[in-house]
C-alpha cells in the first residue's frame, strides 16, 4: 500500500493514470467503430443476398 501512495504522490503517478484513461477511451472508440462497421457490413451483405434472391425469383 505504501508503494501505491508514493507512486500517486510523485508526478509519474498522475501521468500514468492519465495515459491509462486515454488508452481506455481509445480502446472504447475502436471497439465501437468495429461494431458499427460490422453491423453495416452485415446489413449490406444481407441486402445484397435478398436482392439476388429476388432477381433469381426465389
N, C-alpha and C positions, 0 to 999 in steps of 0.2 A: 504494500500500500504506500509506503514511503516513496518508492520509485515513481509511482504514478503522480503523487503530489509534487515531487520535484520536477518531473517531466512537464507537468502543466504549468508550473511557475516559470520555467525557462521560456525563452522566446520560441524554441523549437516545438514546444507542445501545442500552442495555438496554431502555429503554421501547419503542423501535421494534421490537426483536426480540420482546418480549412481545406487542405488538399483532399482529405477523406470525404468531406461533404461535397466538394466539387466533383470528385470521381463518382460518388454515388448518384449525383444528379445527371452526369453524363451517361452513366450506365442506364438510368431510368429512361432518358430520352432515346437512347439507342434501342432499348427493348420496345418502347412504344412505337418507334419507327418501323422496326422489323414486323411487329404485329400488324400495323396498318398496311404495310406493303404486302404482307402475306394475305390479308383479307381481300385487298384489291386484286391481287393475282388470282385468288380463288374465285372471286366473283367474275373476273374476266374469262377464266377458263370455263367456268360453268355456263356463262352466257354463250361462249363460242360453241360449246357442246350442244346446247339447246338449239342454236341456230342451225348447226349441222344436221341435227335430228329432224328439225322442221323441213329443211331443204331436201332431205332424203325421204320425207314422207313417213317418218316413224313416229 
